[in-house]
Protein backbone atom coordinates (compact mmCIF):
# COMPACT_ATOMS: atom_id res chain seq x y z
CA UNK A 1 0.00 0.00 0.00
CA UNK A 2 2.67 2.42 1.07
CA UNK A 3 4.81 1.42 -1.82
CA UNK A 4 2.02 2.02 -4.27
CA UNK A 5 1.42 5.49 -2.91
CA UNK A 6 5.09 6.27 -3.11
CA UNK A 7 5.27 5.00 -6.65
CA UNK A 8 2.29 7.07 -7.68
CA UNK A 9 3.78 10.09 -5.98
CA UNK A 10 7.07 9.61 -7.80
CA UNK A 11 5.29 9.25 -11.11
CA UNK A 12 3.29 12.37 -10.41
CA UNK A 13 6.43 14.34 -9.57
CA UNK A 14 8.21 13.20 -12.71
CA UNK A 15 5.22 14.02 -14.82
CA UNK A 16 4.85 17.52 -13.43
CA UNK A 17 8.58 18.11 -13.67
CA UNK A 18 8.56 16.99 -17.27
CA UNK A 19 5.52 19.11 -17.97
CA UNK A 20 6.99 22.27 -16.50
CA UNK A 21 10.10 21.90 -18.61
CA UNK A 22 8.41 21.37 -21.93
CA UNK A 23 5.25 23.40 -21.80
CA UNK A 24 3.35 26.16 -20.12
CA UNK A 25 0.50 24.84 -18.02
CA UNK A 26 -3.02 25.60 -19.15
CA UNK A 27 -4.88 28.11 -16.98
CA UNK A 28 -7.29 26.63 -14.48
CA UNK A 29 -10.31 28.31 -12.92
CA UNK A 30 -8.36 29.60 -9.93
CA UNK A 31 -6.13 31.54 -12.36
CA UNK A 32 -8.93 33.75 -13.68
CA UNK A 33 -12.09 33.57 -11.51
CA UNK A 34 -11.12 36.26 -8.98
CA UNK A 35 -9.74 38.58 -11.62
CA UNK A 36 -12.92 38.29 -13.63
CA UNK A 37 -15.07 39.08 -10.58
CA UNK A 38 -13.01 42.14 -9.72
CA UNK A 39 -13.14 43.46 -13.29
CA UNK A 40 -16.91 42.96 -13.38
CA UNK A 41 -17.49 44.37 -9.87
CA UNK A 42 -19.35 47.50 -8.76
CA UNK A 43 -15.96 48.89 -7.87
CA UNK A 44 -14.87 49.25 -11.51
CA UNK A 45 -18.27 50.58 -12.62
CA UNK A 46 -18.48 48.89 -16.01
CA UNK A 47 -15.03 50.10 -17.13
CA UNK A 48 -16.19 52.86 -19.49
CA UNK A 49 -13.10 53.91 -21.48
CA UNK A 50 -13.64 57.62 -20.84
CA UNK A 51 -14.97 57.13 -17.29
CA UNK A 52 -13.40 56.73 -13.85
CA UNK A 53 -14.10 52.97 -13.85
CA UNK A 54 -12.03 52.52 -17.01
CA UNK A 55 -9.12 54.36 -15.44
CA UNK A 56 -9.32 52.26 -12.27
CA UNK A 57 -9.53 49.05 -14.30
CA UNK A 58 -6.32 50.01 -16.13
CA UNK A 59 -4.57 50.48 -12.75
CA UNK A 60 -5.77 47.07 -11.57
CA UNK A 61 -4.63 45.30 -14.76
CA UNK A 62 -1.23 47.02 -14.58
CA UNK A 63 -0.83 45.93 -10.95
CA UNK A 64 -1.56 42.31 -11.95
CA UNK A 65 1.00 42.57 -14.75
CA UNK A 66 3.48 43.81 -12.15
CA UNK A 67 2.63 40.90 -9.86
CA UNK A 68 3.29 38.48 -12.73
CA UNK A 69 6.61 40.23 -13.38
CA UNK A 70 5.90 41.21 -16.95
CA UNK A 71 8.19 43.82 -18.43
CA UNK A 72 6.49 47.19 -18.91
CA UNK A 73 6.01 47.79 -22.61
CA UNK A 74 6.95 51.44 -22.53
CA UNK A 75 9.04 53.62 -20.23
CA UNK A 76 5.69 55.01 -19.12
CA UNK A 77 5.02 51.97 -16.90
CA UNK A 78 2.51 49.51 -18.35
CA UNK A 79 0.48 52.22 -20.03
CA UNK A 80 0.25 53.38 -23.60
CA UNK A 81 -1.43 56.77 -23.18
CA UNK A 82 -3.31 58.52 -25.96
CA UNK A 83 -6.27 60.79 -26.57
CA UNK A 84 -9.71 60.10 -27.95
CA UNK A 85 -12.28 62.66 -29.01
CA UNK A 86 -15.97 62.43 -28.20
CA UNK A 87 -18.22 64.21 -30.69
CA UNK A 88 -21.86 65.22 -30.56
CA UNK A 89 -23.67 66.57 -33.62
CA UNK A 90 -25.05 69.90 -32.43
CA UNK A 91 -26.68 70.84 -35.71
CA UNK A 92 -26.84 69.50 -39.25
CA UNK A 93 -28.42 71.08 -42.31
CA UNK A 94 -28.93 69.95 -45.90
CA UNK A 95 -30.19 72.22 -48.70
CA UNK A 96 -30.79 71.57 -52.38
CA UNK A 97 -30.34 74.66 -54.56
CA UNK A 98 -31.69 74.78 -58.09
CA UNK A 99 -31.14 78.18 -59.63
CA UNK A 100 -32.93 80.61 -57.34
CA UNK A 101 -34.95 77.89 -55.65
CA UNK A 102 -33.77 76.41 -52.34
CA UNK A 103 -35.24 73.29 -50.77
CA UNK A 104 -34.15 73.00 -47.15
CA UNK A 105 -34.60 69.51 -45.70
CA UNK A 106 -35.72 69.19 -42.13
CA UNK A 107 -33.56 67.10 -39.78
CA UNK A 108 -36.09 64.29 -40.14
CA UNK A 109 -35.68 64.12 -43.92
CA UNK A 110 -32.18 62.69 -43.87
CA UNK A 111 -29.96 60.42 -41.85
CA UNK A 112 -26.39 61.44 -41.29
CA UNK A 113 -23.22 59.47 -40.57
CA UNK A 114 -20.84 62.30 -39.70
CA UNK A 115 -17.04 62.32 -39.68
CA UNK A 116 -14.91 63.53 -36.80
CA UNK A 117 -14.86 67.21 -37.71
CA UNK A 118 -17.33 70.01 -38.32
CA UNK A 119 -17.83 70.60 -42.01
CA UNK A 120 -19.56 72.95 -44.43
CA UNK A 121 -19.79 72.42 -48.20
CA UNK A 122 -21.57 74.19 -51.02
CA UNK A 123 -20.83 72.28 -54.17
CA UNK A 124 -21.91 70.55 -57.39
CA UNK A 125 -23.57 67.16 -57.46
CA UNK A 126 -22.89 64.05 -59.54
CA UNK A 127 -25.39 61.21 -59.84
CA UNK A 128 -23.20 58.07 -59.95
CA UNK A 129 -25.64 55.17 -60.32
CA UNK A 130 -24.91 52.53 -57.72
CA UNK A 131 -21.53 54.08 -56.93
CA UNK A 132 -19.70 50.92 -57.97
CA UNK A 133 -16.55 50.23 -59.96
CA UNK A 134 -16.43 46.53 -60.81
CA UNK A 135 -13.74 45.90 -63.43
CA UNK A 136 -14.42 42.13 -63.53
CA UNK A 137 -17.94 42.89 -64.83
CA UNK A 138 -16.74 45.81 -66.93
CA UNK A 139 -19.08 48.02 -64.92
CA UNK A 140 -18.06 51.48 -63.67
CA UNK A 141 -20.51 54.08 -62.41
CA UNK A 142 -17.66 56.59 -62.29
CA UNK A 143 -16.67 56.16 -65.94
CA UNK A 144 -15.95 59.57 -67.54
CA UNK A 145 -17.02 61.40 -64.37
CA UNK A 146 -14.81 63.73 -62.38
CA UNK A 147 -16.27 63.87 -58.88
CA UNK A 148 -13.35 65.56 -57.14
CA UNK A 149 -14.69 67.97 -54.53
CA UNK A 150 -18.27 67.22 -55.58
CA UNK A 151 -21.10 65.48 -53.79
CA UNK A 152 -21.83 62.01 -55.12
CA UNK A 153 -25.40 60.68 -55.10
CA UNK A 154 -25.85 56.92 -55.43
CA UNK A 155 -28.61 54.35 -55.16
CA UNK A 156 -28.67 51.60 -52.60
CA UNK A 157 -28.03 48.08 -53.94
CA UNK A 158 -26.47 46.95 -57.21
CA UNK A 159 -27.58 46.32 -60.83
CA UNK A 160 -30.79 44.27 -61.04
CA UNK A 161 -30.92 43.79 -57.29
CA UNK A 162 -34.71 43.28 -57.43
CA UNK A 163 -34.63 40.27 -59.75
CA UNK A 164 -32.97 37.57 -57.68
CA UNK A 165 -33.21 35.04 -60.52
CA UNK A 166 -31.31 37.13 -63.08
CA UNK A 167 -27.71 36.37 -64.04
CA UNK A 168 -26.64 39.97 -63.30
CA UNK A 169 -28.11 39.77 -59.81
CA UNK A 170 -26.33 36.52 -59.10
CA UNK A 171 -22.97 37.83 -60.29
CA UNK A 172 -23.21 40.93 -58.11
CA UNK A 173 -24.63 39.06 -55.13
CA UNK A 174 -21.59 36.83 -55.24
CA UNK A 175 -19.31 39.87 -55.24
CA UNK A 176 -21.26 41.68 -52.51
CA UNK A 177 -23.02 39.14 -50.31
CA UNK A 178 -23.62 41.58 -47.48
CA UNK A 179 -25.34 44.96 -47.63
CA UNK A 180 -22.92 46.44 -45.06
CA UNK A 181 -19.86 45.50 -47.10
CA UNK A 182 -21.49 46.87 -50.22
CA UNK A 183 -22.07 50.25 -48.58
CA UNK A 184 -18.58 50.30 -47.14
CA UNK A 185 -17.25 49.62 -50.63
CA UNK A 186 -19.32 52.50 -52.08
CA UNK A 187 -17.98 54.84 -49.43
CA UNK A 188 -14.38 53.78 -50.08
CA UNK A 189 -14.92 54.22 -53.79
CA UNK A 190 -16.31 57.75 -53.33
CA UNK A 191 -13.39 58.67 -51.02
CA UNK A 192 -10.84 57.32 -53.52
CA UNK A 193 -12.42 59.38 -56.29
CA UNK A 194 -12.10 62.51 -54.15
CA UNK A 195 -15.81 63.12 -53.43
CA UNK A 196 -16.75 65.67 -50.75
CA UNK A 197 -19.70 63.65 -49.41
CA UNK A 198 -21.76 60.60 -50.28
CA UNK A 199 -25.55 60.67 -50.54
CA UNK A 200 -27.28 57.27 -50.57
CA UNK A 201 -30.82 57.03 -51.91
CA UNK A 202 -32.85 54.41 -50.14
CA UNK A 203 -35.22 52.37 -52.32
CA UNK A 204 -37.85 51.76 -49.75
CA UNK A 205 -40.52 54.46 -50.06
CA UNK A 206 -41.64 53.77 -46.51
CA UNK A 207 -38.13 54.09 -45.15
CA UNK A 208 -38.45 55.81 -41.79
CA UNK A 209 -35.56 58.20 -41.49
CA UNK A 210 -34.17 58.47 -38.03
CA UNK A 211 -31.23 60.62 -37.12
CA UNK A 212 -29.71 58.23 -34.64
CA UNK A 213 -26.27 59.72 -35.05
CA UNK A 214 -27.51 63.22 -34.56
CA UNK A 215 -28.47 62.54 -30.95
CA UNK A 216 -25.73 60.12 -30.04
CA UNK A 217 -22.10 60.68 -29.30
CA UNK A 218 -19.38 59.06 -31.39
CA UNK A 219 -15.64 58.80 -30.93
CA UNK A 220 -12.40 59.01 -32.87
CA UNK A 221 -8.66 59.01 -32.27
CA UNK A 222 -7.23 62.49 -31.85
CA UNK A 223 -4.85 62.02 -34.76
CA UNK A 224 -6.80 60.03 -37.29
CA UNK A 225 -4.72 58.63 -40.10
CA UNK A 226 -7.56 57.75 -42.46
CA UNK A 227 -9.61 60.17 -44.53
CA UNK A 228 -13.38 59.92 -44.51
CA UNK A 229 -16.39 61.82 -45.79
CA UNK A 230 -19.89 62.24 -44.36
CA UNK A 231 -22.70 60.02 -45.61
CA UNK A 232 -26.27 61.31 -45.98
CA UNK A 233 -29.17 58.96 -46.54
CA UNK A 234 -32.28 60.29 -48.29
CA UNK A 235 -35.63 58.73 -49.05
CA UNK A 236 -36.48 58.14 -52.69
CA UNK A 237 -39.06 60.93 -52.77
CA UNK A 238 -36.57 63.46 -51.42
CA UNK A 239 -34.00 62.23 -53.92
CA UNK A 240 -36.45 62.74 -56.77
CA UNK A 241 -36.60 66.44 -55.86
CA UNK A 242 -32.84 66.48 -56.17
CA UNK A 243 -32.79 64.72 -59.55
CA UNK A 244 -35.79 66.51 -61.12
CA UNK A 245 -35.12 68.78 -64.16
CA UNK A 246 -32.09 66.64 -64.91
CA UNK A 247 -33.67 64.06 -67.21
CA UNK A 248 -32.52 61.37 -64.81
CA UNK A 249 -35.26 59.06 -63.71
CA UNK A 250 -34.35 56.35 -61.26
CA UNK A 251 -36.55 53.89 -63.17
CA UNK A 252 -34.75 54.47 -66.48
CA UNK A 253 -31.40 54.22 -64.78
CA UNK A 254 -32.30 50.93 -63.11
CA UNK A 255 -33.55 49.49 -66.40
CA UNK A 256 -30.31 50.40 -68.16
CA UNK A 257 -28.26 48.98 -65.30
CA UNK A 258 -29.96 45.61 -65.80
CA UNK A 259 -27.86 45.40 -68.97
CA UNK A 260 -24.85 46.78 -67.12
CA UNK A 261 -25.17 50.18 -68.81
CA UNK A 262 -24.37 53.17 -66.64
CA UNK A 263 -26.03 56.59 -66.70
CA UNK A 264 -23.97 58.80 -64.45
CA UNK A 265 -24.11 62.56 -64.90
CA UNK A 266 -23.32 65.91 -63.35
CA UNK A 267 -26.64 67.37 -62.16
CA UNK A 268 -27.09 70.60 -64.10
CA UNK A 269 -28.00 73.73 -62.26
CA UNK A 270 -27.92 71.87 -58.92
CA UNK A 271 -25.93 72.61 -55.79
CA UNK A 272 -26.05 70.90 -52.40
CA UNK A 273 -25.24 73.02 -49.40
CA UNK A 274 -24.71 71.11 -46.17
CA UNK A 275 -23.22 71.86 -42.80
CA UNK A 276 -22.40 69.65 -39.83
CA UNK A 277 -21.64 71.33 -36.55
CA UNK A 278 -19.90 69.13 -33.95
CA UNK A 279 -19.19 69.65 -30.31
CA UNK A 280 -16.02 67.82 -29.29
CA UNK A 281 -14.48 66.83 -25.96
CA UNK A 282 -11.05 65.25 -25.44
CA UNK A 283 -10.35 62.30 -23.11
CA UNK A 284 -7.08 60.67 -22.04
CA UNK A 285 -7.25 56.88 -22.21
CA UNK A 286 -4.72 54.05 -22.10
CA UNK A 287 -3.91 50.55 -23.26
CA UNK A 288 -2.22 48.33 -20.67
CA UNK A 289 0.72 46.39 -22.08
CA UNK A 290 3.12 43.92 -20.46
CA UNK A 291 5.79 41.90 -22.18
CA UNK A 292 7.56 38.60 -21.74
CA UNK A 293 10.79 39.19 -23.69
CA UNK A 294 11.69 36.42 -26.13
CA UNK A 295 15.01 34.94 -27.21
CA UNK A 296 14.45 36.78 -30.48
CA UNK A 297 13.31 40.24 -29.43
CA UNK A 298 12.71 41.45 -32.99
CA UNK A 299 9.48 39.46 -33.33
CA UNK A 300 6.36 39.61 -31.19
CA UNK A 301 3.20 37.60 -30.63
CA UNK A 302 0.28 39.47 -29.08
CA UNK A 303 -2.24 37.94 -26.68
CA UNK A 304 -4.90 40.62 -26.35
CA UNK A 305 -8.37 41.42 -25.05
CA UNK A 306 -10.20 44.71 -24.59
CA UNK A 307 -10.83 45.64 -20.96
CA UNK A 308 -13.23 48.53 -21.49
CA UNK A 309 -17.00 48.14 -21.56
CA UNK A 310 -19.93 50.56 -21.65
CA UNK A 311 -19.46 51.94 -18.12
CA UNK A 312 -22.35 53.80 -16.53
CA UNK A 313 -25.26 54.77 -18.80
CA UNK A 314 -28.51 56.30 -17.55
CA UNK A 315 -27.45 55.56 -13.96
CA UNK A 316 -27.04 51.83 -14.64
CA UNK A 317 -23.75 49.98 -14.46
CA UNK A 318 -23.05 47.86 -17.53
CA UNK A 319 -20.80 45.28 -15.89
CA UNK A 320 -19.54 43.55 -19.03
CA UNK A 321 -18.59 40.31 -17.28
CA UNK A 322 -18.58 38.38 -20.54
CA UNK A 323 -17.79 41.49 -22.62
CA UNK A 324 -14.96 41.54 -21.86
CA UNK A 325 -13.90 40.84 -18.27
CA UNK A 326 -13.80 37.22 -19.48
CA UNK A 327 -11.20 37.85 -22.20
CA UNK A 328 -9.18 40.20 -19.98
CA UNK A 329 -9.00 37.73 -17.08
CA UNK A 330 -8.11 35.00 -19.60
CA UNK A 331 -5.27 37.14 -20.97
CA UNK A 332 -3.98 37.75 -17.42
CA UNK A 333 -4.21 34.03 -16.56
CA UNK A 334 -2.09 33.20 -19.62
CA UNK A 335 0.39 35.93 -18.64
CA UNK A 336 0.62 34.41 -15.15
CA UNK A 337 1.27 30.88 -16.39
CA UNK A 338 3.77 31.90 -19.05
CA UNK A 339 5.65 34.04 -16.57
CA UNK A 340 5.63 31.36 -13.84
CA UNK A 341 6.85 28.70 -16.26
CA UNK A 342 10.21 30.53 -16.33
CA UNK A 343 10.56 29.41 -19.93
CA UNK A 344 11.92 32.17 -22.08
CA UNK A 345 9.69 32.15 -25.16
CA UNK A 346 11.22 32.05 -28.63
CA UNK A 347 9.67 35.46 -29.42
CA UNK A 348 8.36 38.34 -27.33
CA UNK A 349 4.88 37.72 -26.03
CA UNK A 350 2.99 40.93 -25.52
CA UNK A 351 0.02 40.67 -23.17
CA UNK A 352 -2.28 43.47 -24.21
CA UNK A 353 -5.37 45.00 -22.68
CA UNK A 354 -7.02 47.34 -25.17
CA UNK A 355 -9.15 50.29 -24.19
CA UNK A 356 -11.93 52.04 -26.16
CA UNK A 357 -12.98 48.94 -28.12
CA UNK A 358 -16.64 49.64 -27.44
CA UNK A 359 -16.35 53.13 -28.92
CA UNK A 360 -14.72 52.08 -32.18
CA UNK A 361 -11.74 49.70 -31.61
CA UNK A 362 -9.70 52.82 -30.85
CA UNK A 363 -7.15 51.32 -28.42
CA UNK A 364 -6.03 48.54 -30.73
CA UNK A 365 -6.13 50.93 -33.69
CA UNK A 366 -3.85 53.39 -31.90
CA UNK A 367 -1.46 50.56 -31.04
CA UNK A 368 -1.43 49.17 -34.59
CA UNK A 369 -0.82 52.64 -36.05
CA UNK A 370 2.18 53.19 -33.79
CA UNK A 371 3.97 49.88 -34.30
CA UNK A 372 6.96 51.40 -36.08
CA UNK A 373 9.29 48.56 -37.12
CA UNK A 374 8.06 45.85 -34.80
CA UNK A 375 7.31 42.58 -36.55
CA UNK A 376 4.09 41.06 -35.23
CA UNK A 377 3.85 37.37 -36.10
CA UNK A 378 0.36 36.77 -34.73
CA UNK A 379 -2.32 38.59 -32.75
CA UNK A 380 -4.60 36.46 -30.60
CA UNK A 381 -7.80 38.26 -29.61
CA UNK A 382 -10.28 37.13 -26.96
CA UNK A 383 -13.59 38.96 -26.87
CA UNK A 384 -16.48 37.37 -24.93
CA UNK A 385 -15.31 33.86 -24.06
CA UNK A 386 -17.60 32.90 -21.17
CA UNK A 387 -21.16 32.50 -22.42
CA UNK A 388 -23.10 30.51 -25.00
CA UNK A 389 -25.81 31.42 -27.47
CA UNK A 390 -29.29 30.29 -26.30
CA UNK A 391 -29.50 27.77 -29.16
CA UNK A 392 -26.20 26.21 -28.05
CA UNK A 393 -27.87 24.07 -25.38
CA UNK A 394 -24.79 21.91 -24.76
CA UNK A 395 -22.67 25.09 -24.45
CA UNK A 396 -20.00 23.56 -26.65
CA UNK A 397 -19.83 25.98 -29.58
CA UNK A 398 -16.70 28.09 -29.93
CA UNK A 399 -16.10 30.56 -32.77
CA UNK A 400 -12.54 31.08 -33.93
CA UNK A 401 -12.03 33.65 -36.66
CA UNK A 402 -8.95 33.78 -38.89
CA UNK A 403 -8.13 35.43 -42.20
CA UNK A 404 -8.82 33.44 -45.37
CA UNK A 405 -5.10 33.59 -46.20
CA UNK A 406 -4.00 31.84 -42.97
CA UNK A 407 -5.31 28.29 -43.41
CA UNK A 408 -2.48 27.05 -41.12
CA UNK A 409 -4.08 28.83 -38.16
CA UNK A 410 -7.33 26.92 -38.68
CA UNK A 411 -5.31 23.72 -38.60
CA UNK A 412 -3.67 24.77 -35.32
CA UNK A 413 -7.11 25.57 -33.86
CA UNK A 414 -8.48 22.16 -34.88
CA UNK A 415 -5.46 20.31 -33.48
CA UNK A 416 -5.63 22.18 -30.17
CA UNK A 417 -9.35 21.52 -29.88
CA UNK A 418 -8.81 17.80 -30.50
CA UNK A 419 -6.60 17.66 -27.40
CA UNK A 420 -9.48 18.72 -25.16
CA UNK A 421 -11.15 15.98 -23.15
CA UNK A 422 -14.52 17.22 -24.38
CA UNK A 423 -13.73 19.09 -27.62
CA UNK A 424 -15.77 22.09 -28.74
CA UNK A 425 -17.99 22.16 -31.75
CA UNK A 426 -15.78 24.66 -33.60
CA UNK A 427 -17.19 27.41 -35.78
CA UNK A 428 -14.14 28.35 -37.87
CA UNK A 429 -15.06 31.51 -39.74
CA UNK A 430 -13.19 33.99 -41.91
CA UNK A 431 -12.76 37.53 -40.66
CA UNK A 432 -12.13 39.06 -44.12
CA UNK A 433 -14.42 42.06 -44.51
CA UNK A 434 -15.52 41.96 -40.84
CA UNK A 435 -14.59 44.36 -38.07
CA UNK A 436 -16.50 43.22 -34.97
CA UNK A 437 -13.61 43.40 -32.51
CA UNK A 438 -9.98 44.46 -32.06
CA UNK A 439 -8.68 41.86 -34.51
CA UNK A 440 -9.73 44.25 -37.31
CA UNK A 441 -7.06 46.79 -36.29
CA UNK A 442 -4.47 44.09 -37.05
CA UNK A 443 -5.96 42.54 -40.18
CA UNK A 444 -6.00 46.09 -41.59
CA UNK A 445 -2.19 45.96 -41.29
CA UNK A 446 -1.93 42.47 -42.80
CA UNK A 447 -1.09 40.84 -39.44
CA UNK A 448 -2.34 37.23 -38.96
CA UNK A 449 -4.97 36.90 -36.25
CA UNK A 450 -6.98 34.35 -34.29
CA UNK A 451 -10.08 35.73 -32.59
CA UNK A 452 -12.01 33.76 -29.96
CA UNK A 453 -15.70 34.23 -29.19
CA UNK A 454 -18.05 31.84 -27.39
CA UNK A 455 -21.50 33.04 -28.54
CA UNK A 456 -24.09 35.85 -28.53
CA UNK A 457 -26.61 35.95 -25.70
CA UNK A 458 -29.57 38.09 -24.57
CA UNK A 459 -27.50 39.88 -21.93
CA UNK A 460 -25.10 41.30 -24.54
CA UNK A 461 -24.64 45.06 -23.94
CA UNK A 462 -27.19 45.15 -21.10
CA UNK A 463 -26.64 45.65 -17.35
CA UNK A 464 -27.44 41.92 -17.01
CA UNK A 465 -24.04 40.79 -18.34
CA UNK A 466 -22.85 39.95 -14.81
CA UNK A 467 -20.22 37.63 -13.37
CA UNK A 468 -22.62 35.13 -11.77
CA UNK A 469 -23.70 34.15 -15.30
CA UNK A 470 -20.29 33.29 -16.73
CA UNK A 471 -19.42 29.69 -17.54
CA UNK A 472 -16.07 29.07 -15.85
CA UNK A 473 -15.65 25.63 -17.45
CA UNK A 474 -16.06 27.16 -20.87
CA UNK A 475 -13.45 29.86 -20.19
CA UNK A 476 -11.04 27.20 -18.95
CA UNK A 477 -11.47 25.18 -22.15
CA UNK A 478 -11.17 28.27 -24.38
CA UNK A 479 -7.90 29.14 -22.62
CA UNK A 480 -6.71 25.57 -23.14
CA UNK A 481 -7.13 26.07 -26.89
CA UNK A 482 -5.56 29.54 -26.84
CA UNK A 483 -2.55 28.27 -24.89
CA UNK A 484 -2.07 25.19 -27.06
CA UNK A 485 -2.48 27.22 -30.24
CA UNK A 486 0.14 29.66 -29.00
CA UNK A 487 2.58 26.84 -28.19
CA UNK A 488 1.92 25.13 -31.51
CA UNK A 489 2.30 28.38 -33.47
CA UNK A 490 5.70 29.04 -31.87
CA UNK A 491 6.81 25.45 -32.41
CA UNK A 492 5.85 25.66 -36.10
CA UNK A 493 7.86 28.82 -36.80
CA UNK A 494 10.98 28.22 -38.89
CA UNK A 495 14.23 28.74 -37.00
ZN1 LIG B 1 -16.32 43.11 -26.60
Boltz pocket constraint, residues with backbone or C-beta under 6 A from the ligand:
constraints:
  - pocket:
      binder: B
      contacts: [[A, 306], [A, 308], [A, 323], [A, 324], [A, 357], [A, 383], [A, 384], [A, 437]]
      max_distance: 6.0
